[in-house]
Amino acid sequence: MVSSLFNNLISLIGVAFMGRVGETELAACGVAALIYITITMIPYGLSVGFQIIIARRAGENNPESIGRIFNNNLIFLMGVAVLLYAFLQFMAPILLKPMFSSPEVYAAGMTYLKYRNIEIFFAVFAFTLLGFYTSVGQNQIISYSAILMLVVNVFFSYNLVFGGMGLPEMGIGGAGLANLISASAACLLNFGYLFVSPLRARFGLFKFDKFDWPIVKKGLELSGPVVLQHMLSTGTWVIFFLMIEKMGPPALAASNVAKEVYMVLGVTTWGVANATNSLVSNLLGQKRHDEMFDLIKKVVLIALAFSFAFFLFIILFPQVFIGIFTNDPTITALATGPVRIVGTCLVMMAVSSVLFRAVTGTGATRYSLLLELITLIVYMVYVIIIIKVLDVNLTIAWTSEFVYWLVLAWLCWTYLKSGAWKRHRV
């Protein structure tokens, strides 16, 4: 949760600064960040498969296997990072240009992405470490590195966006560069800790004898569907935002404000949901299948407690959150409805995301992909009808989030109650 909170605060700070730079920058920053996140879903999804296996081996008390899985996973994901960097650097600008109706928003977005391309290497390393630490129950360093990343990002974001402390005034490009600098600082701390800690010797980390393809293949069998899940999920959100972009820069800027509120206030749910992968897999590794629903119930209640508190506050005082990003009365008026909608969705997300991660944690990643695919088809049909056909206003367009979480929750619960997950082996 702490790691997610600080990562989302970094995103919030960047968007808040862009709100003070200009409407175009505010509109561009959010959609460009979504495009980058969509690409990072590839290594993130791959790491989830390995995380499930490591958690299962931890439940079986098999430390030697954990080290081999980690080492081979790291080598493989760094190779993936090279390919993704090449795509972001050379192909993405060409493919994305026709999708924007505003040349100014497109140019600003590409400026932002130019500085984040290199960050993909640090993101891959961070995902590998996050999966390892979560699976073996050693999460403290994640919080420390997240704090460092936040502090570094705030310093460089302010001074590179507006110019200060002898640094150039770079506008939206400064926000991208600040993200790169802060991510590299956090990775250095994570690597330094892992290299000197007892964990390295205990699990045999960073001992690269030879690349073991069967180990990687086993992880890919689990993580392949997860990659598609996350890419489809974030990719459809990118499509949603590109549709909103056709409504004009003010509507896109207001939607970016709603997105940031969504992400920051949803950090407790995301943190609990992400941990559910490892919790469920570890429990099943101990052959305690009959306790899984009790575990899910406890996790959902924790997530709901946080989400309901945020829901009440955001429904009553939406302008408090909107004021963080902009004082433009037009954008404030446009953002009020969507912000209230995402506040309501926080409660729905608390249930749906935990159930979905529980399905993934059982090892039924192909089935979780099917559930995600069905949900996204319903979501996209709804979005196309209300935006393209009915030409609704921005607030009604954001009701698509209700559809997404309700359909996903129903599908996941139906699958878990069926007991089909008991047949999967990891």
RAGI-V542130 format. One record per residue. PHI is phi in degrees with one decimal (999 if undefined). Layout:
PHI + PHI
This chain:
999 + -62.0 + -62.1 + -63.6 + -59.4 + -68.3 + -63.4 + -75.1 + -63.8 + -61.4 + -63.2 + -59.5 + -62.2 + -60.5 + -68.7 + -61.7 + -64.4 + -64.6 + -64.0 + -91.0 + -83.8 + 171.0 + -62.4 + -63.2 + -65.8 + -63.9 + -66.8 + -73.7 + -60.6 + -65.6 + -71.5 + -65.1 + -63.8 + -63.9 + -62.4 + -62.9 + -61.9 + -59.1 + -66.4 + -70.7 + -64.7 + -66.3 + -66.2 + -63.8 + -61.9 + -61.6 + -68.1 + -63.9 + -60.5 + -68.0 + -61.7 + -62.4 + -67.3 + -61.4 + -61.7 + -65.6 + -68.7 + -65.2 + -63.4 + -88.1 + 57.9 + -124.8 + -65.7 + -62.7 + -65.3 + -61.1 + -62.7 + -65.4 + -64.2 + -60.8 + -62.6 + -70.4 + -62.5 + -62.9 + -61.5 + -62.4 + -68.7 + -67.6 + -64.7 + -63.0 + -61.0 + -60.3 + -65.8 + -67.9 + -61.5 + -60.9 + -65.0 + -62.5 + -75.6 + -112.6 + -97.6 + -56.4 + -59.0 + -71.3 + -71.7 + -85.2 + -55.3 + -67.5 + -83.7 + -100.7 + -87.9 + -105.2 + -60.7 + -67.9 + -65.4 + -61.3 + -62.3 + -65.1 + -63.2 + -67.8 + -62.2 + -63.6 + -66.9 + -54.5 + -86.5 + -93.7 + -57.3 + -65.2 + -61.9 + -59.8 + -66.4 + -70.9 + -64.0 + -61.4 + -63.1 + -64.9 + -63.9 + -62.9 + -67.7 + -60.7 + -61.8 + -66.0 + -59.3 + -64.7 + -69.4 + -100.3 + 75.2 + -118.9 + -98.7 + -60.8 + -65.1 + -61.3 + -65.6 + -63.6 + -68.4 + -66.9 + -63.1 + -59.4 + -61.7 + -64.0 + -61.9 + -62.7 + -66.3 + -60.2 + -60.6 + -76.1 + -60.3 + -62.5 + -76.8 + -86.6 + -74.7 + -102.2 + 84.2 + 177.6 + 54.6 + 79.2 + -93.8 + -73.6 + -83.5 + -113.6 + 63.8 + -65.3 + -63.3 + -64.5 + -64.4 + -65.6 + -66.2 + -63.0 + -63.0 + -63.7 + -63.6 + -69.1 + -65.3 + -66.5 + -64.5 + -64.9 + -66.6 + -62.1 + -65.3 + -60.6 + -65.9 + -60.1 + -64.9 + -65.7 + -70.0 + -99.1 + -80.1 + -63.7 + -60.8 + -62.4 + -74.5 + -62.2 + -104.6 + 68.5 + -76.3 + 63.8 + -101.3 + -96.7 + -78.2 + -152.3 + -72.3 + -105.8 + -62.2 + -56.2 + -65.3 + -64.8 + -60.5 + -62.0 + -66.3 + -66.3 + -61.0 + -84.1 + -84.5 + -53.7 + -61.8 + -65.1 + -58.3 + -63.3 + -55.7 + -70.3 + -67.7 + -64.9 + -63.9 + -72.3 + -64.1 + -67.9 + -68.2 + -60.9 + -60.8 + -58.1 + -69.4 + -68.6 + -66.7 + -63.0 + -59.3 + -68.4 + -76.9 + 116.9 + -54.6 + -60.9 + -66.2 + -67.4 + -62.4 + -64.3 + -66.5 + -65.5 + -62.4 + -61.6 + -60.3 + -66.7 + -60.0 + -56.0 + -68.5 + -70.9 + -75.3 + -90.3 + -64.5 + -65.1 + -65.4 + -60.8 + -63.7 + -64.9 + -64.2 + -61.6 + -68.5 + -60.6 + -50.1 + -72.3 + -60.4 + -66.6 + -63.6 + -64.0 + -61.5 + -69.2 + -63.8 + -89.6 + 63.6 + -105.3 + -60.7 + -71.0 + -96.9 + -64.2 + -68.9 + -64.3 + -62.1 + -59.9 + -59.6 + -63.7 + -65.1 + -62.5 + -62.7 + -63.0 + -63.0 + -66.0 + -59.6 + -67.0 + -63.8 + -66.6 + -63.7 + -65.8 + -58.7 + -61.1 + -66.9 + -74.0 + -67.2 + -80.2 + -131.8 + -63.5 + -66.4 + -60.8 + -75.4 + -62.4 + -63.4 + -65.2 + -99.7 + -159.4 + -115.6 + -73.5 + -62.9 + -66.4 + -66.8 + -60.2 + -64.4 + -67.7 + -83.0 + -59.2 + -62.0 + -57.7 + -65.2 + -65.4 + -65.4 + -67.9 + -63.0 + -66.2 + -65.6 + -59.1 + -68.4 + -64.7 + -64.8 + -58.8 + -81.7 + -63.7 + -68.5 + -67.0 + -61.8 + -65.8 + -67.7 + -64.9 + -60.6 + -62.8 + -64.4 + -72.6 + 96.5 + -85.6 + -70.2 + -68.0 + -71.8 + -63.9 + -62.6 + -62.2 + -61.5 + -63.7 + -62.8 + -60.8 + -60.3 + -70.9 + -63.8 + -61.1 + -60.7 + -68.1 + -60.7 + -63.5 + -61.9 + -62.9 + -64.6 + -76.6 + -91.8 + -79.4 + -90.0 + -87.0 + 54.0 + -76.8 + -79.0 + -63.1 + -62.6 + -64.5 + -58.3 + -75.3 + -66.4 + -58.0 + -65.5 + -58.6 + -60.0 + -58.8 + -71.0 + -67.0 + -64.4 + -62.8 + -61.6 + -63.8 + -65.6 + -65.5 + -64.0 + -60.7 + -67.9 + -62.3 + -67.9 + -69.3 + 79.9 + -64.1 + -64.4 + -66.7 + -82.8 + -85.3 + -120.2 + -119.2
